[in-house]
Amino acid sequence: MKNNKTVLITGASSGIGYELAKLLAKERYDLILTARRLERLKHLKESIEATISDIKITIFSEDLSTEHAAEDLFKKIKQENLNLDILINNAGMGDLSYFSEANIETLSKMIHLNILSLTKLSRFFISDIKNSPAGAIINIASTASFQPVPLMAVYAATKAYVKSFSLALETELEEDKNNKAKIICICPGVTQTEFFANANANPLGLPEGFIASSEEVAKFTLKTIQQGKSGVAVHGKMNSALALLSRVLPANLSNAISLYIMKKLIRT
Ligand SMILES: NC(=O)c1ccc[n+]([C@@H]2O[C@H](COP(=O)([O-])OP(=O)(O)OC[C@H]3O[C@@H](n4cnc5c(N)ncnc54)[C@H](OP(=O)(O)O)[C@@H]3O)[C@@H](O)[C@H]2O)c1
């Protein structure tokens, strides 16, 4: 049965966002899907509509690594008279390289996409979300948010921002007695998506069992949303253990382990 709630998913054209769109459609959420590749979004909309007919799916192409993109997206959604119950800030990119050799334009786009657009969308939609009894902001961070990651220095720092921002916002909203909105920060570990190829990385250097599928991470995200609790949620037992370890190990040892792993991932 239709649930009359609307969710915006950024980065819905592939990977975790794509799988989340399919799962949330099955839960009968109305969907607003965005990414740069419009053809992919059209195809996803059509494939969902082939089996589920009682939800509304709206798609927008937007490059969230550019100035004013978050504003444009907000305006387009409001022009359609849509209000959000749930915002899923999922779109993100990485870059695996030695910082001294990194492309500055790539780094700027990453900071814009992973930090600035996520922050602006949260700010634009916070009133919608606070006014909804089912309101939630879901920020997709990463286990990279738990410690510095050599060779992905900027990416890990953007994800540390996402976690810190999410926790601070959660605490602010707890003070507001009328607020029912939840702030959830999801931390996936290594997940088999287009992320790695786009980030100049190859996860095949990692041991079996270390790599999750995008379906698994999407299911975990949906389950966490349904539990209705704010906070940080790490996907997988191994990732939870590693996140804990990064807090108890001396920083230089944790960073050295991180560097060892990242060297196995870099495409040469
Ligand atoms: N894969 C992992 O191992 C892993 C681990 C931890 C966290 N994460 C996080 O999970 C999230 C989803 O990534 P994924 O693994 O599912 O990777 P993915 O398959 O590469 O998906 C990324 C999504 O973001 C969109 N996107 C990328 N650049 C964009 C831009 N400039 N403007 C608008 N949309 C853009 C992409 O669509 P278009 O290309 O069509 O724009 C795509 O839909 C990211 O935030 C990532 O940091 C991934």
The ligand as a MOL file (V3000), in Angstrom:
LIG
                    3D

  0  0  0     0  0            999 V3000
M  V30 BEGIN CTAB
M  V30 COUNTS 48 52 0 0 0
M  V30 BEGIN ATOM
M  V30 1 N 31.7650 1.9390 -2.9210 0
M  V30 2 C 32.3750 2.0280 -1.7400 0
M  V30 3 O 33.2900 1.2400 -1.4130 0
M  V30 4 C 31.9190 3.0460 -0.7350 0
M  V30 5 C 32.3620 2.9030 0.5850 0
M  V30 6 C 31.9650 3.8340 1.5270 0
M  V30 7 C 31.1520 4.8880 1.1630 0
M  V30 8 N 30.7310 5.0140 -0.1330 0 CHG=1
M  V30 9 C 29.8900 6.1560 -0.4660 0
M  V30 10 O 28.6700 5.6740 -0.9800 0
M  V30 11 C 28.0680 6.6920 -1.7910 0
M  V30 12 C 27.5410 6.0590 -3.0740 0
M  V30 13 O 28.6390 5.5960 -3.8360 0
M  V30 14 P 28.6440 4.2090 -4.6220 0
M  V30 15 O 29.6470 3.3330 -3.9810 0
M  V30 16 O 27.2580 3.7180 -4.8090 0 CHG=-1
M  V30 17 O 29.3210 4.6900 -5.9930 0
M  V30 18 P 28.7770 4.8850 -7.4820 0
M  V30 19 O 28.2500 3.6080 -8.0150 0
M  V30 20 O 29.9070 5.5360 -8.1930 0
M  V30 21 O 27.5740 5.8980 -7.3000 0
M  V30 22 C 27.7740 7.2790 -7.1100 0
M  V30 23 C 26.4980 8.0130 -7.4710 0
M  V30 24 O 26.7330 9.4220 -7.2760 0
M  V30 25 C 26.4420 10.0940 -8.4800 0
M  V30 26 N 27.3430 11.2130 -8.6920 0
M  V30 27 C 28.6860 11.1590 -8.8360 0
M  V30 28 N 29.1680 12.3850 -9.1040 0
M  V30 29 C 28.0940 13.2190 -9.1450 0
M  V30 30 C 27.9350 14.6020 -9.4030 0
M  V30 31 N 28.9760 15.3760 -9.7110 0
M  V30 32 N 26.6800 15.1410 -9.3600 0
M  V30 33 C 25.6170 14.3540 -9.0850 0
M  V30 34 N 25.6900 13.0340 -8.8300 0
M  V30 35 C 26.9290 12.4800 -8.8770 0
M  V30 36 C 26.6180 9.0680 -9.6000 0
M  V30 37 O 25.7650 9.3780 -10.7220 0
M  V30 38 P 26.2370 10.1000 -12.0700 0
M  V30 39 O 27.5900 9.5830 -12.4110 0
M  V30 40 O 25.1650 9.7000 -13.0400 0
M  V30 41 O 26.1950 11.5460 -11.7540 0
M  V30 42 C 26.1020 7.8030 -8.9150 0
M  V30 43 O 24.7110 7.7310 -9.0280 0
M  V30 44 C 29.1530 7.7500 -1.9930 0
M  V30 45 O 28.8880 8.8540 -1.1560 0
M  V30 46 C 30.4270 7.0500 -1.5600 0
M  V30 47 O 31.3910 7.9550 -1.0620 0
M  V30 48 C 31.0960 4.1100 -1.0910 0
M  V30 END ATOM
M  V30 BEGIN BOND
M  V30 1 1 1 2
M  V30 2 2 2 3
M  V30 3 1 2 4
M  V30 4 1 4 5
M  V30 5 2 4 48
M  V30 6 2 5 6
M  V30 7 1 6 7
M  V30 8 2 7 8
M  V30 9 1 8 9
M  V30 10 1 8 48
M  V30 11 1 9 10
M  V30 12 1 9 46
M  V30 13 1 10 11
M  V30 14 1 11 12
M  V30 15 1 11 44
M  V30 16 1 12 13
M  V30 17 1 13 14
M  V30 18 2 14 15
M  V30 19 1 14 16
M  V30 20 1 14 17
M  V30 21 1 17 18
M  V30 22 2 18 19
M  V30 23 1 18 20
M  V30 24 1 18 21
M  V30 25 1 21 22
M  V30 26 1 22 23
M  V30 27 1 23 24
M  V30 28 1 23 42
M  V30 29 1 24 25
M  V30 30 1 25 26
M  V30 31 1 25 36
M  V30 32 1 26 27
M  V30 33 1 26 35
M  V30 34 2 27 28
M  V30 35 1 28 29
M  V30 36 1 29 30
M  V30 37 2 29 35
M  V30 38 1 30 31
M  V30 39 2 30 32
M  V30 40 1 32 33
M  V30 41 2 33 34
M  V30 42 1 34 35
M  V30 43 1 36 37
M  V30 44 1 36 42
M  V30 45 1 37 38
M  V30 46 2 38 39
M  V30 47 1 38 40
M  V30 48 1 38 41
M  V30 49 1 42 43
M  V30 50 1 44 45
M  V30 51 1 44 46
M  V30 52 1 46 47
M  V30 END BOND
M  V30 END CTAB
M  END
